[in-house]
Amino acid sequence: MTTRYYFYTADLYLYDDPANPVGKRVGDYQGVYPVDDDALTPDQVFTNLLEELKKTIPEEIKDNSYYHVTQFNNVN
């Protein structure tokens, strides 16, 4: 098994104004996401990354916010 690493950047948006359907950008994050499962496709890795990012959204804004991933690259 080989560990793969994916570099990502993501912006966190908050829906706080009904007149702005995109939401307000309230943060940006970047990191390296390690993947130890050789069977996962890049699409599956991306989906797993999104699920992990969702877990980091503060509880008080969880229902009206989302992440937009702006970069996702395998860095091996």
N, C-alpha and C positions, 0 to 999 in steps of 0.2 A: 504494500500500500504506500502510495506517495501522497504527501500532503500538498494540496494546491492552495495557492494564496490569491485572493481577489482584492484589489484595491478598489475602494468605493468612496464617492462623495454623495451626500444627500442633504437636501434642504427640508426643513420642517415648516409646514404651513399651517396656519390657524384660520378657520372660518370664523371671523368675528364681526363681519360687516356684510349684511345681505346684498349690498350693492356691488360687492366685489366677489364674484363667483370663484376666483382662483384662491383667494385667501391672502393673508398677510404672512410673509416669510418671517419666522421668529427664531430661526437658528440654522446653522449648517454644521455638518458633521463629516468626518472622514476617518477612514481606518483601513485596516487590512483584515479580511475575513478568511480564516483558515478553513479548509475543507479536507476531511480525512477519508471521505467515501469516494472511491474511484468510479463508482457506478452512477453518480449524480451527473446529469447534464448541466451545462451552464444555465439553462432556464430553471432547472430545479434549484440550483445554488442561488440564483437571483431571488426566487420565491422564498427560500429559507432565510435569506438575508433580510428581505422585507418583513418577514414575521419576527425576526430578532429585533429589527429596528422598532417595530410597533410596540414591543415590550418596554422600550425606553421612554415612550411618551408619558409625561406626567399625568397622573390619574385625573387631575382637574380639567385637563383639556383633551383627554383621550377620545371623547365622543365627537369632537369637532375639529380634528386636525389630521394631517396625513404627511407622509414623507414622499418626496420626489427625488429619485435617485438620478443624479446628473452625470455620474461616471461609474463604470463597472468594468474592470479589466483584470484578466488573469495576469499575474506578475511573475510567473515561473519562467 
